[in-house]
Amino acid sequence: MKNTKFIVKVNRGGTHVLQYVRRIDRTPIQTTINRKLALVMGRFTAEDAVKSLQNSRCSPELVSVQVRA
């Protein structure tokens, strides 16, 4: 059985390197370029992270991933 979880992909303006949210418990939110280190979270937590990042100079995007239960 698989569950759908979410990661938040971040594009920081002029750079071509994609980043992913790594931690959300600090201000500002920490990001990483390694997708394996990305925080896998529920939909509502991921949406909160996107809302928090929308005020900065980046374009956040929700990406769904399938994880085993």
PDB file of N, CA, C and O in Angstrom:
ATOM      1  N   MET A   1       0.839  -1.175   0.000  1.00  0.00           N
ATOM      2  CA  MET A   1       0.000   0.000   0.000  1.00  0.00           C
ATOM      3  C   MET A   1       0.890   1.246   0.000  1.00  0.00           C
ATOM      4  O   MET A   1       1.892   1.304   0.713  1.00  0.00           O
ATOM      5  N   LYS A   2       0.514   2.232  -0.802  1.00  0.00           N
ATOM      6  CA  LYS A   2       1.301   3.454  -0.901  1.00  0.00           C
ATOM      7  C   LYS A   2       0.473   4.658  -0.481  1.00  0.00           C
ATOM      8  O   LYS A   2      -0.731   4.723  -0.729  1.00  0.00           O
ATOM      9  N   ASN A   3       1.138   5.602   0.155  1.00  0.00           N
ATOM     10  CA  ASN A   3       0.512   6.859   0.555  1.00  0.00           C
ATOM     11  C   ASN A   3       1.099   7.983  -0.281  1.00  0.00           C
ATOM     12  O   ASN A   3       2.238   7.896  -0.740  1.00  0.00           O
ATOM     13  N   THR A   4       0.325   9.028  -0.474  1.00  0.00           N
ATOM     14  CA  THR A   4       0.824  10.203  -1.162  1.00  0.00           C
ATOM     15  C   THR A   4       1.293  11.218  -0.138  1.00  0.00           C
ATOM     16  O   THR A   4       0.526  11.633   0.731  1.00  0.00           O
ATOM     17  N   LYS A   5       2.546  11.614  -0.238  1.00  0.00           N
ATOM     18  CA  LYS A   5       3.138  12.649   0.598  1.00  0.00           C
ATOM     19  C   LYS A   5       3.606  13.757  -0.339  1.00  0.00           C
ATOM     20  O   LYS A   5       3.515  13.628  -1.560  1.00  0.00           O
ATOM     21  N   PHE A   6       4.099  14.830   0.232  1.00  0.00           N
ATOM     22  CA  PHE A   6       4.494  15.973  -0.579  1.00  0.00           C
ATOM     23  C   PHE A   6       5.866  16.481  -0.171  1.00  0.00           C
ATOM     24  O   PHE A   6       6.254  16.410   0.995  1.00  0.00           O
ATOM     25  N   ILE A   7       6.598  17.000  -1.168  1.00  0.00           N
ATOM     26  CA  ILE A   7       7.808  17.758  -0.924  1.00  0.00           C
ATOM     27  C   ILE A   7       7.594  19.114  -1.585  1.00  0.00           C
ATOM     28  O   ILE A   7       6.759  19.251  -2.479  1.00  0.00           O
ATOM     29  N   VAL A   8       8.343  20.103  -1.147  1.00  0.00           N
ATOM     30  CA  VAL A   8       8.219  21.441  -1.715  1.00  0.00           C
ATOM     31  C   VAL A   8       9.486  21.740  -2.505  1.00  0.00           C
ATOM     32  O   VAL A   8      10.588  21.787  -1.959  1.00  0.00           O
ATOM     33  N   LYS A   9       9.295  21.943  -3.817  1.00  0.00           N
ATOM     34  CA  LYS A   9      10.392  22.277  -4.716  1.00  0.00           C
ATOM     35  C   LYS A   9      10.470  23.795  -4.808  1.00  0.00           C
ATOM     36  O   LYS A   9       9.443  24.461  -4.941  1.00  0.00           O
ATOM     37  N   VAL A  10      11.684  24.349  -4.737  1.00  0.00           N
ATOM     38  CA  VAL A  10      11.878  25.796  -4.701  1.00  0.00           C
ATOM     39  C   VAL A  10      12.794  26.216  -5.843  1.00  0.00           C
ATOM     40  O   VAL A  10      13.866  25.640  -6.028  1.00  0.00           O
ATOM     41  N   ASN A  11      12.374  27.214  -6.605  1.00  0.00           N
ATOM     42  CA  ASN A  11      13.207  27.815  -7.643  1.00  0.00           C
ATOM     43  C   ASN A  11      13.517  29.230  -7.192  1.00  0.00           C
ATOM     44  O   ASN A  11      12.607  30.048  -7.053  1.00  0.00           O
ATOM     45  N   ARG A  12      14.774  29.526  -6.963  1.00  0.00           N
ATOM     46  CA  ARG A  12      15.186  30.825  -6.438  1.00  0.00           C
ATOM     47  C   ARG A  12      15.561  31.787  -7.551  1.00  0.00           C
ATOM     48  O   ARG A  12      16.744  32.034  -7.785  1.00  0.00           O
ATOM     49  N   GLY A  13      14.580  32.325  -8.232  1.00  0.00           N
ATOM     50  CA  GLY A  13      14.812  33.381  -9.213  1.00  0.00           C
ATOM     51  C   GLY A  13      15.715  32.993 -10.354  1.00  0.00           C
ATOM     52  O   GLY A  13      15.361  32.123 -11.149  1.00  0.00           O
ATOM     53  N   GLY A  14      16.895  33.626 -10.459  1.00  0.00           N
ATOM     54  CA  GLY A  14      17.774  33.469 -11.597  1.00  0.00           C
ATOM     55  C   GLY A  14      18.627  32.216 -11.623  1.00  0.00           C
ATOM     56  O   GLY A  14      19.306  31.979 -12.621  1.00  0.00           O
ATOM     57  N   THR A  15      18.628  31.402 -10.580  1.00  0.00           N
ATOM     58  CA  THR A  15      19.465  30.205 -10.580  1.00  0.00           C
ATOM     59  C   THR A  15      18.757  29.046 -11.259  1.00  0.00           C
ATOM     60  O   THR A  15      17.529  28.958 -11.254  1.00  0.00           O
ATOM     61  N   HIS A  16      19.546  28.167 -11.837  1.00  0.00           N
ATOM     62  CA  HIS A  16      18.988  26.989 -12.510  1.00  0.00           C
ATOM     63  C   HIS A  16      18.945  25.775 -11.598  1.00  0.00           C
ATOM     64  O   HIS A  16      18.404  24.735 -11.972  1.00  0.00           O
ATOM     65  N   VAL A  17      19.509  25.899 -10.409  1.00  0.00           N
ATOM     66  CA  VAL A  17      19.553  24.788  -9.463  1.00  0.00           C
ATOM     67  C   VAL A  17      18.251  24.756  -8.669  1.00  0.00           C
ATOM     68  O   VAL A  17      17.875  25.740  -8.033  1.00  0.00           O
ATOM     69  N   LEU A  18      17.569  23.614  -8.715  1.00  0.00           N
ATOM     70  CA  LEU A  18      16.354  23.440  -7.922  1.00  0.00           C
ATOM     71  C   LEU A  18      16.748  23.078  -6.498  1.00  0.00           C
ATOM     72  O   LEU A  18      17.740  22.387  -6.266  1.00  0.00           O
ATOM     73  N   GLN A  19      15.964  23.552  -5.562  1.00  0.00           N
ATOM     74  CA  GLN A  19      16.177  23.234  -4.158  1.00  0.00           C
ATOM     75  C   GLN A  19      14.887  22.669  -3.592  1.00  0.00           C
ATOM     76  O   GLN A  19      13.806  22.882  -4.141  1.00  0.00           O
ATOM     77  N   TYR A  20      15.011  21.956  -2.498  1.00  0.00           N
ATOM     78  CA  TYR A  20      13.873  21.346  -1.832  1.00  0.00           C
ATOM     79  C   TYR A  20      13.894  21.750  -0.367  1.00  0.00           C
ATOM     80  O   TYR A  20      14.962  21.974   0.203  1.00  0.00           O
ATOM     81  N   VAL A  21      12.715  21.845   0.247  1.00  0.00           N
ATOM     82  CA  VAL A  21      12.635  22.202   1.662  1.00  0.00           C
ATOM     83  C   VAL A  21      13.201  21.060   2.493  1.00  0.00           C
ATOM     84  O   VAL A  21      12.801  19.905   2.350  1.00  0.00           O
ATOM     85  N   ARG A  22      14.146  21.413   3.371  1.00  0.00           N
ATOM     86  CA  ARG A  22      14.779  20.420   4.229  1.00  0.00           C
ATOM     87  C   ARG A  22      14.249  20.474   5.652  1.00  0.00           C
ATOM     88  O   ARG A  22      14.027  19.430   6.266  1.00  0.00           O
ATOM     89  N   ARG A  23      14.043  21.675   6.189  1.00  0.00           N
ATOM     90  CA  ARG A  23      13.509  21.847   7.546  1.00  0.00           C
ATOM     91  C   ARG A  23      12.566  23.035   7.552  1.00  0.00           C
ATOM     92  O   ARG A  23      12.791  24.028   6.861  1.00  0.00           O
ATOM     93  N   ILE A  24      11.498  22.920   8.349  1.00  0.00           N
ATOM     94  CA  ILE A  24      10.543  24.022   8.441  1.00  0.00           C
ATOM     95  C   ILE A  24      10.428  24.568   9.851  1.00  0.00           C
ATOM     96  O   ILE A  24       9.655  25.495  10.094  1.00  0.00           O
ATOM     97  N   ASP A  25      11.189  24.007  10.789  1.00  0.00           N
ATOM     98  CA  ASP A  25      11.047  24.438  12.175  1.00  0.00           C
ATOM     99  C   ASP A  25      11.910  25.645  12.527  1.00  0.00           C
ATOM    100  O   ASP A  25      11.915  26.087  13.676  1.00  0.00           O
ATOM    101  N   ARG A  26      12.635  26.179  11.559  1.00  0.00           N
ATOM    102  CA  ARG A  26      13.454  27.364  11.791  1.00  0.00           C
ATOM    103  C   ARG A  26      13.049  28.469  10.828  1.00  0.00           C
ATOM    104  O   ARG A  26      12.436  28.218   9.790  1.00  0.00           O
ATOM    105  N   THR A  27      13.399  29.683  11.187  1.00  0.00           N
ATOM    106  CA  THR A  27      13.143  30.810  10.292  1.00  0.00           C
ATOM    107  C   THR A  27      14.479  31.354   9.853  1.00  0.00           C
ATOM    108  O   THR A  27      15.271  31.685  10.735  1.00  0.00           O
ATOM    109  N   PRO A  28      14.810  31.479   8.608  1.00  0.00           N
ATOM    110  CA  PRO A  28      13.993  31.068   7.462  1.00  0.00           C
ATOM    111  C   PRO A  28      14.026  29.552   7.257  1.00  0.00           C
ATOM    112  O   PRO A  28      14.841  28.843   7.846  1.00  0.00           O
ATOM    113  N   ILE A  29      13.125  29.088   6.415  1.00  0.00           N
ATOM    114  CA  ILE A  29      13.043  27.658   6.106  1.00  0.00           C
ATOM    115  C   ILE A  29      14.340  27.223   5.430  1.00  0.00           C
ATOM    116  O   ILE A  29      14.832  27.905   4.530  1.00  0.00           O
ATOM    117  N   GLN A  30      14.894  26.089   5.860  1.00  0.00           N
ATOM    118  CA  GLN A  30      16.137  25.582   5.276  1.00  0.00           C
ATOM    119  C   GLN A  30      15.840  24.763   4.035  1.00  0.00           C
ATOM    120  O   GLN A  30      14.868  24.008   3.995  1.00  0.00           O
ATOM    121  N   THR A  31      16.688  24.916   3.013  1.00  0.00           N
ATOM    122  CA  THR A  31      16.530  24.164   1.769  1.00  0.00           C
ATOM    123  C   THR A  31      17.799  23.382   1.469  1.00  0.00           C
ATOM    124  O   THR A  31      18.856  23.644   2.044  1.00  0.00           O
ATOM    125  N   THR A  32      17.682  22.417   0.560  1.00  0.00           N
ATOM    126  CA  THR A  32      18.805  21.597   0.126  1.00  0.00           C
ATOM    127  C   THR A  32      18.657  21.308  -1.362  1.00  0.00           C
ATOM    128  O   THR A  32      17.547  21.340  -1.893  1.00  0.00           O
ATOM    129  N   ILE A  33      19.772  21.024  -2.040  1.00  0.00           N
ATOM    130  CA  ILE A  33      19.692  20.656  -3.457  1.00  0.00           C
ATOM    131  C   ILE A  33      19.556  19.150  -3.629  1.00  0.00           C
ATOM    132  O   ILE A  33      19.300  18.677  -4.736  1.00  0.00           O
ATOM    133  N   ASN A  34      19.722  18.390  -2.551  1.00  0.00           N
ATOM    134  CA  ASN A  34      19.623  16.936  -2.582  1.00  0.00           C
ATOM    135  C   ASN A  34      18.178  16.514  -2.318  1.00  0.00           C
ATOM    136  O   ASN A  34      17.666  16.699  -1.214  1.00  0.00           O
ATOM    137  N   ARG A  35      17.528  15.951  -3.329  1.00  0.00           N
ATOM    138  CA  ARG A  35      16.122  15.561  -3.173  1.00  0.00           C
ATOM    139  C   ARG A  35      15.935  14.493  -2.102  1.00  0.00           C
ATOM    140  O   ARG A  35      14.887  14.447  -1.457  1.00  0.00           O
ATOM    141  N   LYS A  36      16.926  13.638  -1.905  1.00  0.00           N
ATOM    142  CA  LYS A  36      16.816  12.596  -0.881  1.00  0.00           C
ATOM    143  C   LYS A  36      16.751  13.181   0.523  1.00  0.00           C
ATOM    144  O   LYS A  36      16.222  12.539   1.430  1.00  0.00           O
ATOM    145  N   LEU A  37      17.274  14.376   0.717  1.00  0.00           N
ATOM    146  CA  LEU A  37      17.225  15.031   2.019  1.00  0.00           C
ATOM    147  C   LEU A  37      15.982  15.896   2.195  1.00  0.00           C
ATOM    148  O   LEU A  37      15.786  16.499   3.250  1.00  0.00           O
ATOM    149  N   ALA A  38      15.152  15.955   1.173  1.00  0.00           N
ATOM    150  CA  ALA A  38      13.944  16.779   1.240  1.00  0.00           C
ATOM    151  C   ALA A  38      12.979  16.243   2.286  1.00  0.00           C
ATOM    152  O   ALA A  38      12.864  15.034   2.488  1.00  0.00           O
ATOM    153  N   LEU A  39      12.303  17.146   2.934  1.00  0.00           N
ATOM    154  CA  LEU A  39      11.329  16.787   3.955  1.00  0.00           C
ATOM    155  C   LEU A  39      10.062  16.262   3.284  1.00  0.00           C
ATOM    156  O   LEU A  39       9.441  16.965   2.486  1.00  0.00           O
ATOM    157  N   VAL A  40       9.683  15.036   3.605  1.00  0.00           N
ATOM    158  CA  VAL A  40       8.446  14.442   3.097  1.00  0.00           C
ATOM    159  C   VAL A  40       7.381  14.732   4.138  1.00  0.00           C
ATOM    160  O   VAL A  40       7.507  14.338   5.297  1.00  0.00           O
ATOM    161  N   MET A  41       6.330  15.423   3.716  1.00  0.00           N
ATOM    162  CA  MET A  41       5.340  15.881   4.691  1.00  0.00           C
ATOM    163  C   MET A  41       3.926  15.718   4.155  1.00  0.00           C
ATOM    164  O   MET A  41       3.716  15.425   2.978  1.00  0.00           O
ATOM    165  N   GLY A  42       2.988  15.910   5.025  1.00  0.00           N
ATOM    166  CA  GLY A  42       1.586  15.867   4.648  1.00  0.00           C
ATOM    167  C   GLY A  42       1.185  17.098   3.846  1.00  0.00           C
ATOM    168  O   GLY A  42       1.921  18.084   3.788  1.00  0.00           O
ATOM    169  N   ARG A  43       0.034  17.029   3.243  1.00  0.00           N
ATOM    170  CA  ARG A  43      -0.424  18.092   2.358  1.00  0.00           C
ATOM    171  C   ARG A  43      -0.551  19.446   3.057  1.00  0.00           C
ATOM    172  O   ARG A  43      -0.104  20.462   2.526  1.00  0.00           O
ATOM    173  N   PHE A  44      -1.153  19.463   4.233  1.00  0.00           N
ATOM    174  CA  PHE A  44      -1.396  20.739   4.907  1.00  0.00           C
ATOM    175  C   PHE A  44      -0.084  21.382   5.375  1.00  0.00           C
ATOM    176  O   PHE A  44       0.062  22.602   5.301  1.00  0.00           O
ATOM    177  N   THR A  45       0.860  20.584   5.850  1.00  0.00           N
ATOM    178  CA  THR A  45       2.160  21.113   6.247  1.00  0.00           C
ATOM    179  C   THR A  45       2.903  21.658   5.035  1.00  0.00           C
ATOM    180  O   THR A  45       3.519  22.721   5.109  1.00  0.00           O
ATOM    181  N   ALA A  46       2.848  20.937   3.925  1.00  0.00           N
ATOM    182  CA  ALA A  46       3.508  21.383   2.698  1.00  0.00           C
ATOM    183  C   ALA A  46       2.882  22.680   2.184  1.00  0.00           C
ATOM    184  O   ALA A  46       3.595  23.571   1.723  1.00  0.00           O
ATOM    185  N   GLU A  47       1.563  22.790   2.259  1.00  0.00           N
ATOM    186  CA  GLU A  47       0.903  24.020   1.824  1.00  0.00           C
ATOM    187  C   GLU A  47       1.301  25.198   2.708  1.00  0.00           C
ATOM    188  O   GLU A  47       1.459  26.313   2.211  1.00  0.00           O
ATOM    189  N   ASP A  48       1.465  24.967   4.006  1.00  0.00           N
ATOM    190  CA  ASP A  48       1.932  26.025   4.907  1.00  0.00           C
ATOM    191  C   ASP A  48       3.343  26.476   4.533  1.00  0.00           C
ATOM    192  O   ASP A  48       3.644  27.669   4.563  1.00  0.00           O
ATOM    193  N   ALA A  49       4.210  25.518   4.179  1.00  0.00           N
ATOM    194  CA  ALA A  49       5.577  25.858   3.764  1.00  0.00           C
ATOM    195  C   ALA A  49       5.556  26.679   2.484  1.00  0.00           C
ATOM    196  O   ALA A  49       6.321  27.634   2.350  1.00  0.00           O
ATOM    197  N   VAL A  50       4.693  26.321   1.543  1.00  0.00           N
ATOM    198  CA  VAL A  50       4.568  27.081   0.290  1.00  0.00           C
ATOM    199  C   VAL A  50       4.104  28.500   0.573  1.00  0.00           C
ATOM    200  O   VAL A  50       4.648  29.452   0.014  1.00  0.00           O
ATOM    201  N   LYS A  51       3.113  28.649   1.429  1.00  0.00           N
ATOM    202  CA  LYS A  51       2.625  29.990   1.771  1.00  0.00           C
ATOM    203  C   LYS A  51       3.716  30.824   2.424  1.00  0.00           C
ATOM    204  O   LYS A  51       3.827  32.022   2.163  1.00  0.00           O
ATOM    205  N   SER A  52       4.512  30.200   3.264  1.00  0.00           N
ATOM    206  CA  SER A  52       5.597  30.907   3.933  1.00  0.00           C
ATOM    207  C   SER A  52       6.661  31.359   2.936  1.00  0.00           C
ATOM    208  O   SER A  52       7.210  32.453   3.070  1.00  0.00           O
ATOM    209  N   LEU A  53       6.952  30.536   1.950  1.00  0.00           N
ATOM    210  CA  LEU A  53       7.985  30.859   0.964  1.00  0.00           C
ATOM    211  C   LEU A  53       7.512  31.825  -0.113  1.00  0.00           C
ATOM    212  O   LEU A  53       8.345  32.449  -0.771  1.00  0.00           O
ATOM    213  N   GLN A  54       6.216  31.972  -0.315  1.00  0.00           N
ATOM    214  CA  GLN A  54       5.707  32.849  -1.362  1.00  0.00           C
ATOM    215  C   GLN A  54       6.037  34.309  -1.098  1.00  0.00           C
ATOM    216  O   GLN A  54       6.056  35.110  -2.033  1.00  0.00           O
ATOM    217  N   ASN A  55       6.293  34.669   0.136  1.00  0.00           N
ATOM    218  CA  ASN A  55       6.635  36.048   0.459  1.00  0.00           C
ATOM    219  C   ASN A  55       8.086  36.376   0.138  1.00  0.00           C
ATOM    220  O   ASN A  55       8.461  37.548   0.124  1.00  0.00           O
ATOM    221  N   SER A  56       8.904  35.368  -0.120  1.00  0.00           N
ATOM    222  CA  SER A  56      10.307  35.597  -0.439  1.00  0.00           C
ATOM    223  C   SER A  56      10.485  35.655  -1.957  1.00  0.00           C
ATOM    224  O   SER A  56       9.507  35.633  -2.705  1.00  0.00           O
ATOM    225  N   ARG A  57      11.716  35.727  -2.395  1.00  0.00           N
ATOM    226  CA  ARG A  57      12.015  35.854  -3.825  1.00  0.00           C
ATOM    227  C   ARG A  57      12.210  34.505  -4.500  1.00  0.00           C
ATOM    228  O   ARG A  57      13.192  34.309  -5.216  1.00  0.00           O
ATOM    229  N   CYS A  58      11.300  33.585  -4.284  1.00  0.00           N
ATOM    230  CA  CYS A  58      11.413  32.278  -4.914  1.00  0.00           C
ATOM    231  C   CYS A  58      10.029  31.775  -5.311  1.00  0.00           C
ATOM    232  O   CYS A  58       9.002  32.306  -4.887  1.00  0.00           O
ATOM    233  N   SER A  59      10.039  30.729  -6.142  1.00  0.00           N
ATOM    234  CA  SER A  59       8.794  30.131  -6.616  1.00  0.00           C
ATOM    235  C   SER A  59       8.662  28.722  -6.050  1.00  0.00           C
ATOM    236  O   SER A  59       9.268  27.789  -6.577  1.00  0.00           O
ATOM    237  N   PRO A  60       7.877  28.553  -4.983  1.00  0.00           N
ATOM    238  CA  PRO A  60       7.693  27.211  -4.419  1.00  0.00           C
ATOM    239  C   PRO A  60       6.632  26.430  -5.185  1.00  0.00           C
ATOM    240  O   PRO A  60       5.707  27.011  -5.752  1.00  0.00           O
ATOM    241  N   GLU A  61       6.776  25.113  -5.196  1.00  0.00           N
ATOM    242  CA  GLU A  61       5.830  24.251  -5.899  1.00  0.00           C
ATOM    243  C   GLU A  61       5.675  22.944  -5.125  1.00  0.00           C
ATOM    244  O   GLU A  61       6.667  22.376  -4.668  1.00  0.00           O
ATOM    245  N   LEU A  62       4.458  22.470  -4.976  1.00  0.00           N
ATOM    246  CA  LEU A  62       4.197  21.193  -4.320  1.00  0.00           C
ATOM    247  C   LEU A  62       4.451  20.071  -5.313  1.00  0.00           C
ATOM    248  O   LEU A  62       4.016  20.136  -6.463  1.00  0.00           O
ATOM    249  N   VAL A  63       5.165  19.033  -4.859  1.00  0.00           N
ATOM    250  CA  VAL A  63       5.424  17.859  -5.690  1.00  0.00           C
ATOM    251  C   VAL A  63       4.965  16.649  -4.902  1.00  0.00           C
ATOM    252  O   VAL A  63       5.410  16.435  -3.774  1.00  0.00           O
ATOM    253  N   SER A  64       4.082  15.856  -5.485  1.00  0.00           N
ATOM    254  CA  SER A  64       3.597  14.666  -4.785  1.00  0.00           C
ATOM    255  C   SER A  64       4.544  13.495  -5.041  1.00  0.00           C
ATOM    256  O   SER A  64       5.081  13.343  -6.138  1.00  0.00           O
ATOM    257  N   VAL A  65       4.739  12.679  -4.019  1.00  0.00           N
ATOM    258  CA  VAL A  65       5.576  11.482  -4.107  1.00  0.00           C
ATOM    259  C   VAL A  65       4.810  10.330  -3.471  1.00  0.00           C
ATOM    260  O   VAL A  65       4.029  10.524  -2.540  1.00  0.00           O
ATOM    261  N   GLN A  66       5.044   9.137  -3.986  1.00  0.00           N
ATOM    262  CA  GLN A  66       4.420   7.944  -3.427  1.00  0.00           C
ATOM    263  C   GLN A  66       5.383   7.288  -2.464  1.00  0.00           C
ATOM    264  O   GLN A  66       6.525   7.010  -2.829  1.00  0.00           O
ATOM    265  N   VAL A  67       4.947   7.036  -1.241  1.00  0.00           N
ATOM    266  CA  VAL A  67       5.779   6.382  -0.237  1.00  0.00           C
ATOM    267  C   VAL A  67       5.053   5.133   0.255  1.00  0.00           C
ATOM    268  O   VAL A  67       3.823   5.072   0.269  1.00  0.00           O
ATOM    269  N   ARG A  68       5.831   4.159   0.650  1.00  0.00           N
ATOM    270  CA  ARG A  68       5.228   2.932   1.184  1.00  0.00           C
ATOM    271  C   ARG A  68       4.703   3.172   2.576  1.00  0.00           C
ATOM    272  O   ARG A  68       5.301   3.900   3.369  1.00  0.00           O
ATOM    273  N   ALA A  69       3.583   2.554   2.862  1.00  0.00           N
ATOM    274  CA  ALA A  69       2.967   2.719   4.181  1.00  0.00           C
ATOM    275  C   ALA A  69       3.637   1.860   5.218  1.00  0.00           C
ATOM    276  O   ALA A  69       3.242   1.879   6.383  1.00  0.00           O
TER     277      ALA A  69
END
